[in-house]
Amino acid sequence: MTTREDTVAILRLMQVSGLGPKTLHRLLVRAADVGMTPADVVHLQPSVLQKRFALKEGICSEIPKENRDAEAVGAALEERGVAPLSVTDPQYPARLLTRLGEDAPAVLFAAGSMKLLNSPSVACAGARDASERGLSLARTACRELANARVNVTSGYANGVDLAAHEGAVSAGGTTTIVLAEGILGFRPKAPLADHLTEQNSLIVSQFWPAGRWTQYQAMQRNRTIIGLSGAMLIVESGLDGGTFDAGTTAIRLGLPVFAIRFDNPPESAAGNQVLLDRGAVSLTPGSTGIEVSSLVTACRGGESGSATAESLFG
């Protein structure tokens, strides 16, 4: 478990100008390789940092500086039961590293049921302005996944994401909410507020804990959703935008991707056929929904670890 001192050190490192996510990832790994914690790193002299880790001089001069924001945010994380998981933490999900490599987030901030980081999971993605048919299919499919004891991972946006989370937890299943903003900004949305608990959900963010939503972060969040999942369901995708990018990226990274094939696709699903042409597996909806057995088979994996944090859930 990350100590309070290491949490503050990680937060300090996240705010160092010029120290991007990939460089931070490498720094944390290299430090761990020589037996150093994040707290050890921020107490090194600039000359030592430069020699040991081959960082730019400007970065090395910034790392040892005190940061009151980091102290305050660290206290807020502790108060709200949020666990910071650096890339070297034993609880950091191995499949995220396997899928994304050095592009995996250097740090995850997580609250809720930590076992969901390694549970069999299907990512569900789709348009914010999805059709009523698409929203219904998302809810139904995620209820069926919940009944098969498969975790549903999605991005908490309005539309398909929210329908997916709702479908899973309303059926007694579990869900992972991957945010495109800081975790301290998380609030349960109306359709989920009566269902979310620290046992049935996990809230995850890779971004500055007090930061706001941005489009760039939403794209980065989608890659994390892919890395945390064993398969992806595309409900409705446009010809561009976040869902289309997520589907294309997942196919390129080798994740099994399944896309709904509509007889008469709504405008919000115009990109589904393109994704099918690029390698996604076709799912044809029936009168009661879509068959999810192929999704369940694709995503099956191991489970490990557990922890809870209740104060983010209402």
N, C-alpha and C positions, 0 to 999 in steps of 0.2 A: 504494500500500500504506500502511495506517495505521501511523504511527510509534508507538514505545513511549510517548512523551509524550502523544500524542493518545489512545491506548488508555486510559491512566490518567485523562486528562481526561474521556473519555466515561463511564468507570466512576464518577468523582466526580459527574458530572451525574446519572447514574441513581439515585444515592442522596440527592439533594437533596429534602428534604421539600417536597411541594407541586408538584414538577416532574414531572407525569405523562407517560406515553408520547407523547400527542398534542402536548403543549406542548414536550417535548423534540424531537420531530420538527420542529416549526415553528422552534424555536431553532436547530437545526443547519442547516436550510435557509437561514434568514435570515443566519446567520453566514457561510455559504459564499457567499451572494450578494454580500457585501461583502468577500470575500477573507480571512475569518478561519477559522482552524482551531479545533477543540474546545480545544486547549491555549491558544490566544489568549483564548478566552472565559473560561476559569476564572481567568485572571490579570487580568481587568478589575476595576476598583473597582465596588462596588455601585451607586454613583450613575451610572456610565457604563452598566452593564448595564441599569438601569431606563430610562435615556434611549434607548438604542439598540434595546432589544428589548421594551420595554413590559411587563416582567415585574413581578410583585408584589414589594413591598419586602422581605418576608420571604424570598422565594426569592433575591433579589439578594444579600442579606446572607449566605446560606448557600453560594452558589456558590464564592466564593474560598477557603473553608476547606479546609485540608489533610485528607486522608482516608487513614489507614493501610490500611484494608481495600481501598481501590482500588489502592494500591501492591502489596499482597500478591496480590490476585486478578489484577492485570495480569501479575505475574511468573509466576503459575501458568498463565495463558493462553499466554504465550510459551513456557513449558517444554513444554506439551502441543500446541503447533503450532496453536492456535486463532486464527483471523483475525477481528477485529472489523470489521464492515462497517457504517458509518453510512449513513444515507439519502442522503448526498451522495457516497458512495464510487463510483467508476466501476464496480466489480464488483457493486454492489447491484443485484438483479434488477429490471429496468424493469417487467416484467409485474406484479410485486407492487405497485408504485406505481400502475400503470394500473388494477388491479382494486380496490385498497383505498384509494387516495388518502391523505389524512392519517391514516387508520387503519392504514396500513402501519407495521410496527415501525420505530422510530427507529434501532434497531441490531439487526443479526443477528450472532451469534457462530457461526462456521462452521469445520468441520474436515473435510478430505477432498478430494474432487474438485470444485473450484469450478465447473467447466463444467456440472455438473448443475443449477446455479441457473438456467440458461437453456436446458437441453435439453428436448425434447418430453417432457412428463410427464403421467401420469394419477394423480390422487389416489384411493386406495382406502380406504374407511371401512366400519366395521361393528362389530357388538356384541362386547364382551369375552366374553360367554357364548354365542357363536354356536354353531349346530348343527354337527355333523360335516360335513354336506352343505355348509353355508356355508363352513366352513374349507377344504374341498376345492375348492370353486368359486373361492375367493379365490386359493389357491395356483396352480391351473390357469390362471386368467385372467392372473395376473401373470407366469407363465412364458411365456404367449403374448405378452404385452406386451414382455417381455424379448427374445423372439425377433424381434419387430418393431422392436427398438432404441428402445423407449419406456421412459423412466425411470419407476419406481414411487415415488410419494410417499405416506407414511403417518405415523401418529403414535406408533408404537412401543409401543402398549398391547398387553396380552395379547389373544388372540382373533384377529379378522380382521386387525388391523394387523400383528401379528407374522407371520401366515400370508402376508400380501402381501409384506412385506420378504423373507421366506424364499423364497417362490416366485420372486421376481425374481432374487436373487443366486445361488440354487442352479441357475438356468438359464443362468448366465453373463451376466446383465444387471446393471443398476444400480439403486440405490435411494437416496432421500433420506429420512432419519429426522428428523422435526420434533418436538422435545422439548417437554414441558410442565413442564420443570424446567431448572435451570441446566446448561450443557454440561459443567461440571467433574464433574457427577454421573453422566455417561454411562458405562455399562459394557455390553459386548456380551452379549446374552442367549444362553442355551444354543443355541437353534435356529440362531442366526446366527454364533456365535463362530468357527466353522470356515470361514465364507464371506466375512466382511467384510474389506475391504482399503481403503487410502486411494485406490485407483484405481476401485473399483466402488461407492463409497458416499460420501454427504455427510451429516454430522451438523450440525443447525441448531438454535439456540435464540435466542429474543428476550429471555430473562429474565436476571435477575442470575445470573452464571455459577456461583455457589456456592449458589444457592437450591434449595429443595425443591419437589416437585410439589404443585400445588393444583388444585382443581376449576376455579376461575376461570381459571387459566393454561391448563388443558386446552381450555377453550372458546376462548380467545384463540389458542392454538396451531392450532386447527382453521381459523380464518380465514386464518392464514398458509399452511397447507396448500392452501387454496383459491386463494390468491393466487399460489402457486408452480406451479400446475397449469393445464393447458389443458382438462381434462375431469375429471369425478369419477365413480367407480364406487361405488355403494352396494350392498354385499353383503347385509347384514342390519341393519335398523334397527328399534328399538323405537318406541313411540308418543311417546316423549320421550327426553331424554338427549342425549349428545354427538353421536352419529351423526345423529339426527333433526335436531338444531339445525344441524349442518354441512350436511346436504342442503338444508334449507330456506334457509339463508343463501346457499349456492352458487346455488340457483335464483334467488333475489332479486338476486344480484350479476351474473347473466347467464352464469355458467359452465355449459357443457353438462353435465347430470347424467344418469347412466344408473343405473337400479335394476333389480335382478333381480326378475322376476315368478315367484313360486312357485305351483305348482298347489295345494299344501297347505302354506302358509307355516308355519314353526315360530313359536313365540311370540316368539322373538328377532327375527323379521322382520315383526312385525305392522304396523310403520310403513311398509314398502315401498310398499304400495298407496296410502297417503296421499300419499307423495312422487310417485308416478306420477300421481295425480290433480292434483297441483299443478304438473305440468309436466316431471317426469323422463321420460326415454325408457326404454321397456320393453326388457329383455333377458330372453329365455326360455332357461333352461339346457337343453341337450341331454344325450345320454347320455355325452358326453365333456367337457362343460363349457359355456362360453358363447362365442359368437362375438365377438371383440374388434375386428374391422375398423372398426366405427363409432367405437369409442373412439380407435383409432389415428388415424383421419381427423380427429376433433375436436380432438385435442391437438397436431397437428403444428405445429412452430414452429422458431425458429433456435437456434443454439448459439454460445456465445462464451466465451472466457476459460478458464484452467485454473490449478490450483494443487493442491498436496497437503500433507497433514499426517498423519503415520502414528501418532503416539503415543496417540491415542484408541482404537485399534482392537485392542488386546489385547497 
